[in-house]
Amino acid sequence: MIYRSRTAFMSGMFPFKVGMQHAVLIDSQASCVPLNYTFLPQELKKLGYATHMVGKWHLGFCKWECTPTYRGFDTFFGYYAAEEDYFNHSKGAYLDYRDNELPAWNYKGEYSAYTFAQKAVDIIHQHDVSQPLFMYLPYQNVHAPIEVPEKYYNMYPHVINRGRRTFSGMVSALDEAVGNVTKALKEKGLFENTLILFTTDNGGPLENDANNWPLRGGKHTIWEGGTRGTSFMYGTGLKKTKTTYNGMMHAVDWNPTLVSAAGGTPAKSNPVVETTIDGITHWESIRNGLPSSRTEFIYNLDDFEPATEGHAGIRVGDYKLILGYPGGPDGWYKPKNSTPGDIYDNIIYYKGDSPVRLYNIREDPTEHNDLAAQMPDIVDKLRARIDDYRKQMVPALFPPPDPASFPKNFGNVWSPGWC
């Protein structure tokens, strides 16, 4: 979820093993993903790739060593934190927009999806085709705040709910931006030799006009509505196409899967015992439509109180066990496209003592039928696996805000250099 999925994607590690398992990383915290973990672009640079990033970082920036151009990217354009305004690129009245290491002041009023697409297009057009290219392009859309140019809002007059209408327009703006990037790949003659991965990082936030129906819950939870993401792959290397890959997969697996697709050998991994990384390559399975080699994964492990986004959850085979607070909101919500006001009149937050919940996710992906009382043996088995993983958990890196981070110390810009 959120920055945890970015941690998993970049490092190939379960976030609870690197201290990134708690809540959203805050701008003023002296914290980032520990520097002893190798990120995906660093692995790809070993294979000769040019590496570029455009978009959202949100993996910590209190010192320069935490930032993209120090963690494997040749270039970076984007923002370090989260929830920036899409047009003025500020967070709390202070700029968070960077062109490599310099503040990017000259984009006020320009919608970020336009800028990010153009930066990606420029990188493609300027690329030396004799060198392989990796581009990480995490757009701001459709994250809060919910903002879009009027022309996209006007594309959905039949959606009466203002939030859903804006959200729908943001998706169309994103679609156009992605289309401009694929067009540039074709113009450069790279499209037929490119592998494209498009993936979400978490379920949608119900309070910000998203919808995960018919799944339960949303962002900030370990319900399927907060953790089950959609992805697609298109392009070179895929042998079985126009099909759905139903194999079990976790965000940690993208790191070794992409290294494999690039022709490299991923760091050795094993889902049972702690080794170099937690990720498992799925490249041969995905490209050939074969079964997944993953049999289990952790949703989250968090003992830091209050565990606002879920205490503990695990999937083993078809079964999912949740221990303690699962995060909120809870429940099932249909899109409310016919109401003019807020998208949800009532958001139900879980209240109660640490529950034990068990679901057969293959048969019951919407998590309606709690099987814990009926299947105590399965509960005990999965609880034991959580206990095994808990032995590998490190304390959450979640320090209090540090006044040294205040942007007025850095020319009114959110900046590294204070930890």
N, C-alpha and C positions, 0 to 999 in steps of 0.2 A: 504494500500500500504506500502511496505517495512517495516520500523520499526513501522509504525502505525498499521499494521496488527498484528505485534508481541505484541504491547501494548494491542490491542483489545483481542487477543487470551489469553494472560496471565491474564489480569485484568477483562475481561468482560465489559469493559467500552469503550464508544466511545472516541477516542483520543482527540477530541476537548474539552472534559470535564476534561481531566487530563493534558492539556498543550502540548500534543504530536502531534499537528495537522499540523505543518509547514513542514519544509524540513528535509532532512536526518540528523540525529544526528551526529555531528562531534566529533572526538576523543578528541579534546581539549576544548570541552564545559563543563562547570560545570553544568551538567544537567543529570537527569535520570527520569524514571517514578516515580512520588511521592511515598514515602515510606508508606503512609497511605492506599494504595490500596493493598488488599490481592491478591497474585498471585495464579494461578492454583495449583502448587505443594504444596503450603501452605494449600489449601483446601483439597488436597488428603492426606496430612500427618495427618489431623484430622481424616481421615478414616483408618489410620493405614498403609498407603502405604510407601514403600521405594521409594525414588524419586531421579532420576539420570538425568543429562543432559550431552550431548555430541554434540558439534558443535558451532553454531553462537549465540551470545547473543544479541548485538546491542540494549540494552535497557538502556544504560548509565553505567559508571563505575568510575566516578570521586572520589567516596568514597566507602569503602568496603561494606557499607550497601546497595549499589545499585547493588551489584554483585550476581551471582546465588546462592552461598552457604549461603548467608544472606537472600535470598528471597524464600526459601523453598526447595532447592535442597540439598540432602545429599552429592552428589559429582558433580564435574564439570570438564570436559576436553574440551577445545576449545578456542575460541577467543572472545574478548569483542566488537570489532568494526566491520568493513566491508572492503571489497576489499583487503584482505590480499592476498599475493602471495600463491598459492596452494602448492608450494614446499618448500620455505624458511620461510613462515609463518610470514613475516614482512609486515609492513605498513609504507611506507616512510623511509625505511632502519632500522626500529626499530621493535623488536619482539613484536608480539601480539599473544601469545600462552600460555595457562595456564593448569596446572594439579592441580586442586583445586585452591589453592591460590598462588602456586609457578610458576615462569616462566618455561616453558617447552622448554629447549634449545636443546634437543637431538633428534629432529625429522627433522632436516634440510635435504632436498632432498626427503622426503617421502610425497607422494601425500596425501592430507588431507582426501580424501574419504577412502583411505586404513586405515589410522590411526583411523578415527572415527568409521568405521565398526568394527575394531579390539577391540577398547575400549568398544563398545556396546556388542560385543560377550563376552568379559571378564566379564562385569557386569552380563550378563545373566548366564554364567557358574558358577559364584561365588554367585549367589543370593540364599538366604534361601527361599525355596519354600513355607514355612509356612506363609510367609508374602506377601501381594500383591505388585506388582511392577508397577511403572510408569516410563517410560523413554521418555524424550523429546530429539529428535534426528534431529535437524535442520542442515542438511548437507550444506557444502559450495556450492556444485554443484547446479545449473548452474550459479551462480552469477559471475559477472566480478571480476577479470580479466579472460578472456577466455583461460584456460590452461588445458591440459590433457596429460597423458603419451602417447607416440607415438603409442603404440599397439592399443589404442582405436581410435586414429586418422586414423590409417590404416584400420580400419573396414569399412570405408566409401569412398572407392576410386571413386565411381560414383558421389560423391558430389564435384564439381569442386571449388566452392567458399570456400576459406580457412577458413573463420570465421564459416560458417555453418557446415563445416566438423569437425572443432574442437568442436563446440557446440554439434553436434551429438555424438561425442566420449565422451563428458562429461556426456551426458545422459546415455550412455551405462555403463560408470564407476559407475554412481549412481545406475543404475539397478543392477549391480553386487554386490555393497556394501549392498543394501537392501536385496538382495538374501542371502548374508552371514549372515545377522542378523536373517532372518526368519529360516534359517538352524539351527542356534544356539538355537532358541526357540524350534524347533522340537527335537533337541538333548537333551535339558533339560527337555522335556516333558511338556512344557508350551504352545506350539503353539495352541492347541485346546481350551485352556482356556484364550486366549489373544484376545483383541480387538485392531485392527490396524487402525489408522487414518493416511492417507497420503494426504497431502494438500499443495498447493502452497500458497505463501503469496501475490502475485501480478502478474499482467501481465508481459510479458517479455520486456526487454529494447531493442528497435529496434536498437539503436546505438551499442549494444553489441551482435549482431548476433541472437537475439531471433526473434520470429515471432508470431503474434497473429491473423493472417488471419482466418476468414474474419472480425474480430472485428476491431473497430476503435481505433487508438491510441495505446499507450503502457504504460509501467512503467513511473511513474512521472505524470500521467494524471488521471482525473476522468472519462475519456471515458471507455467504457466497456473493451477495450483492455488492460487497465491498472488496472482494478479493479475486473473483473470477473475471478474467480479462479476455477480450477478443484480440486476435492477431491474424495477419495474413502474410504470406510470403509469395513473391512473384519473381521470376527471372532465371538467370543462368544457374545451372547445376541441378535444378529440380527435374527429376525423371518422371514422377507420377504427379501430374498437374490436374487442375479442376476437380480437386477432391478435398475432403475435410480430414484433418489429422486429429483424431480423438484421443491420442495418447496422453497420459499424465505428464504434466510439465510444470515447472516452477520458474520464476523470473531468474533464479540463479543459473538456470540452464542456458540462457541466451548467450552468456559469455563464451563457454566452450563450444556451443553450437556454431557461433559465428567465426570463432577461430578455426574450427574444422572446415567450415565452408570456404574460408580464405586459404586453405591449404596447409594450415599449421597443425600442431599437435597440442591439444589442450593440456593444462596441468592435470595430473591424475586426480581422480575424484572417486569417492565411495559414499553412498548415502547412509551407511551404517557406522563406520568409524571415521574419526576426524583425520583428514589428509590435507592435501594442498588447498583444494577448493571444494565447495559443496556441489557445484554445478556438474551436470552430466551432459555430454554432447548428444543431441538428438539429430544431428545432420543426416546421417544415413537413414534413420527412421523416417524423418520428414521427407527427404528427397525421393525415397522409394516406397513410402506409404506402409512402413513396417511398424510393429508394436513398439511402444515406449519401453525403455529399460528402467524407468523410474517407477518405484512402487510406493513411495511415501515422501512426504515433505511436511515441514513446519509452517503453519500460518503465521504464528508469532509466539514468542516467549518473552514476557515482560513482568518482572517483579517490582519495578519501580512504581511507587504509589503516588497518586492514583493512576492505575493503568487505564488511561482514558480510551484507548483504542483496542482493548482486548488483552486479557491476561495470557491465555494459552490455547492453542488449537493445533491439531495434527490431522493429517490424512494418511491412512494406511490402507492400501487397496481401495475398496469401495466405501470404507467407513471414515467418518470424520468425528473427532471428539473435541468438544469445547469444555474447558475448565475455567471457572470464574467468569468475570464480566466479559461479554463478547464485544463491547463497544456499542455506541448508539449513533444513529437511530436504529430501532428494531422494527420489524413489521414488513408488510407488503403494500406497495403503493402503485396504483395505476397513474399514468400521466393525466393531469387535469388540464386538458386543452381548451375547455369551454368556460373557464372562470376567469374574470378579468384581473383578480388580485393575486395574492401569493399562491404558489403552486400547491402547497400543502396546508390545509387548515390545522391539522394536528400531526405532530411527529412524536411517536411513542418511544420513550427512552426506557430501557430495561431497568427495573428496580428489583432487588432481592438479594438473598445470600448466595454466595458462590455456588452456582449450579454445576451439575455434570450433565452434559447433553451429548447424545450420540445420534448420528444420522447416516443412513445409507445414501451417499451422494449420487451414486449411479441411478438408483431407483427413485430417489427423492431429492433432486437438485434444488428444490425450492425450500427445503428444510422445514417441512410441516410436521413430520412424524418423529418425535423424540423416542429413541429406542433404548435409552439408558437403563430403564427399569426392567426391560425385557431381556437384555443381553449383557448381564454384568460381566461375563467372561471377556467379551470384546472390550468393554470399558476398562477392565483391568489390564488387558494386553496393550491397549493404546496409551493408557496412563503410564505404564512401565516404559514405553518408548519415549514419552515426554520426559520422564525422569532421567533417561539416558542422555537425551539432548540437553537437559538442564545442567548436567555436569560440565557441558562445554560453554555455557552461557557466561558472558562477561558483563560487568556492571554497565548500565546504560550511561552513555556519554551525554548527559543532559544537565549541564551546569546552569546556575542562575544567570540572568542577563548581566553583562559587563558594561559599565558606563564608558569604558575606553572605546567601545564600538561606535559611539554616537557620531553620526555623519557630520555634525558641525566641526568635528576635529579633522575632517578630510574634505573640506571645501563643499559641504552639503551633498556628499556622495557616499553611499554605502560602499565601504572600501576594506580591503585586507590591510594587515600591518599592525594589529593591536593585540595579538596573543602570541 
